[in-house]
């Protein structure tokens, strides 16, 4: 490692990242909390608070799910990592920027609904966070190939980035699509599971044939 790219301790950065993600998750709920006194002032019934704010509630649930999902991958990525370099720190900072920007994008969804600019902002932030996390995983592999993201976790990162890219393109290209393209995030896991099973199914006979040739 050169002096221009020195090794740094990973523990403090992971603690800081965990705290930033926790704060971002907490900030997501605050706009919904503010809806309650406003509804009381308008003398709305409890059911009206729910039905009349389905978009902000939906964006909260989706944003919470996405942050939790990418944080869980981020957490696994740094298992066993003791030192990092400046490249990892820079990419992690970009990822944190996306994470802390997500509550703002979710608030825009609650305020402006399905306007195309807001849709592009919201899905764009999700896509940027996914891409930076994938780049971070690649940088960690270069730093310490023996102690980084397992194959399943890396496939999940790639699948998440691909689904968000498709969602971004569909949302902008198809009028009226709204936020429905984000439903692709629900299918990348099952698709990856099917592909892994098919791969193991086709690779097993190959291993058997190779073992037979060696024994013969």
C-alpha positions in Angstrom: 0.0 0.0 0.0 1.5 3.4 -1.0 1.6 6.4 1.3 -0.9 8.2 -0.9 -3.4 5.5 -0.2 -2.7 4.4 3.4 -4.5 1.7 5.4 -7.1 2.9 7.8 -9.1 1.2 10.6 -12.5 0.0 9.4 -14.3 -0.2 12.8 -14.9 3.6 13.3 -16.2 4.0 9.8 -18.6 1.0 10.1 -19.9 2.4 13.5 -20.5 5.8 11.9 -22.2 4.2 8.9 -24.5 2.2 11.2 -25.4 5.4 13.1 -26.1 7.4 9.9 -28.4 4.6 8.6 -30.3 4.4 11.9 -30.8 8.2 11.8 -32.0 8.0 8.2 -34.5 5.3 9.2 -35.8 7.5 12.1 -36.2 10.6 9.9 -38.4 8.7 7.5 -41.2 8.4 10.1 -41.2 12.1 11.1 -43.4 13.4 8.2 -46.0 10.7 9.1 -45.9 11.7 12.7 -46.7 15.3 11.7 -49.8 14.2 9.8 -51.6 13.2 13.1 -52.0 16.7 14.7 -52.8 18.2 11.3 -55.6 15.6 10.8 -56.9 16.3 14.4 -57.0 20.1 13.6 -59.1 19.3 10.5 -61.3 17.0 12.5 -60.5 13.9 10.4 -61.4 10.4 11.4 -58.5 8.0 12.0 -59.3 6.0 8.9 -59.1 9.1 6.8 -55.6 9.8 8.0 -54.6 6.4 6.6 -56.6 6.4 3.4 -55.8 10.0 2.6 -52.1 9.6 3.0 -51.5 6.3 1.2 -48.7 7.7 -1.0 -46.5 9.0 1.9 -47.2 5.9 3.9 -46.2 3.7 1.0 -43.0 5.7 0.3 -42.2 5.4 4.0 -42.6 1.6 4.0 -40.6 1.2 0.7 -37.8 3.6 1.9 -37.6 1.7 5.2 -37.4 -1.6 3.4 -34.7 -0.3 1.0 -32.5 1.3 3.6 -32.8 -1.8 5.8 -31.9 -4.0 2.9 -28.9 -2.1 1.7 -27.7 -1.6 5.3 -27.9 -5.3 6.0 -25.7 -6.0 2.9 -23.3 -3.2 3.9 -23.1 -4.7 7.4 -22.2 -8.2 6.0 -19.7 -6.6 3.6 -17.5 -5.3 6.5 -17.6 -8.6 8.5 -13.9 -9.5 9.0 -12.6 -6.3 7.5 -10.0 -4.7 9.8 -8.4 -2.1 7.6 -9.5 -0.1 4.6 -8.0 2.4 2.2 -9.1 5.9 1.1 -10.9 4.6 -2.0 -13.3 2.6 0.3 -13.8 5.6 2.6 -14.7 7.8 -0.4 -17.2 5.3 -1.8 -18.7 4.7 1.6 -19.2 8.5 2.0 -21.0 8.6 -1.4 -23.2 5.7 -0.2 -24.0 7.5 3.1 -24.9 10.6 1.1 -27.5 8.6 -0.8 -28.8 7.1 2.4 -29.3 10.4 4.2 -30.8 12.0 1.1 -33.5 9.3 1.0 -35.7 10.9 3.7 -35.8 14.1 1.7 -36.8 12.2 -1.5 -39.5 10.4 0.5 -40.8 13.7 1.8 -41.0 15.0 -1.7 -43.1 11.9 -2.6 -45.5 12.7 0.2 -45.8 16.3 -0.8 -45.9 16.1 -4.6 -47.1 12.5 -5.2 -46.4 11.0 -8.6 -45.0 14.0 -10.5 -42.3 12.8 -12.9 -39.6 14.9 -11.4 -40.3 13.5 -8.0 -40.4 9.9 -9.3 -37.1 10.5 -11.0 -35.6 11.9 -7.8 -36.8 9.1 -5.6 -35.9 6.2 -7.8 -32.6 8.0 -8.8 -31.6 8.2 -5.1 -32.4 4.5 -4.6 -30.4 3.7 -7.8 -27.4 5.8 -6.8 -27.3 4.1 -3.4 -27.4 0.7 -5.0 -24.6 1.5 -7.5 -22.3 3.1 -4.9 -22.8 0.0 -2.6 -21.9 -2.3 -5.5 -18.8 -0.2 -6.3 -18.0 -0.3 -2.6 -18.2 -4.1 -2.6 -15.8 -4.2 -5.6 -13.4 -1.9 -3.8 -13.4 -4.1 -0.7 -12.7 -7.2 -2.8 -9.6 -5.4 -4.1 -8.6 -4.4 -0.6 -9.2 -7.9 1.0 -10.5 -10.6 -1.3 -10.5 -13.2 1.5 -12.9 -11.4 3.9 -15.5 -9.5 1.8 -19.0 -10.0 0.4 -20.1 -13.6 -0.2 -21.3 -14.6 -3.6 -24.9 -14.5 -2.6 -24.6 -11.0 -1.2 -22.8 -9.7 -4.3 -25.4 -11.2 -6.5 -28.0 -9.5 -4.4 -26.3 -6.2 -5.0 -26.1 -6.7 -8.8 -29.8 -7.8 -8.9 -30.9 -4.8 -6.9 -29.0 -2.4 -9.1 -30.4 -4.0 -12.3 -34.0 -3.9 -11.0 -33.6 -0.2 -10.0 -32.2 0.7 -13.3 -35.1 -1.0 -15.1 -37.5 0.7 -12.7 -35.9 4.1 -13.4 -36.2 3.7 -17.2 -39.7 2.3 -17.1 -41.0 5.1 -14.7 -39.7 7.8 -17.0 -40.5 6.1 -20.3 -44.0 4.9 -19.6 -46.6 7.6 -18.8 -48.7 6.9 -15.7 -46.3 4.1 -14.5 -45.8 6.0 -11.3 -43.9 4.1 -8.6 -45.2 0.7 -9.7 -41.9 -0.2 -11.4 -40.3 -0.3 -8.0 -42.2 -3.6 -7.5 -39.3 -5.1 -9.4 -37.4 -5.0 -6.1 -39.7 -7.7 -4.8 -38.8 -10.2 -7.5 -35.0 -10.0 -7.8 -34.5 -12.2 -4.8 -36.7 -15.1 -6.1 -35.2 -14.7 -9.6 -31.7 -15.1 -8.1 -32.8 -18.1 -6.1 -34.2 -19.8 -9.2 -31.0 -19.0 -11.2 -28.8 -20.5 -8.4 -30.9 -23.7 -8.3 -30.7 -24.1 -12.0 -26.9 -23.4 -11.9 -26.4 -26.0 -9.2 -28.6 -28.5 -11.1 -26.6 -28.2 -14.2 -23.2 -28.1 -12.5 -23.9 -31.2 -10.3 -23.8 -33.7 -13.3 -20.6 -32.0 -14.5 -19.0 -32.6 -11.1 -20.2 -36.2 -11.1 -18.7 -36.9 -14.5 -15.4 -35.3 -13.5 -15.3 -37.4 -10.3 -16.0 -40.5 -12.4 -13.2 -39.8 -14.8 -10.7 -39.2 -12.0 -11.7 -42.4 -10.2 -11.5 -44.3 -13.5 
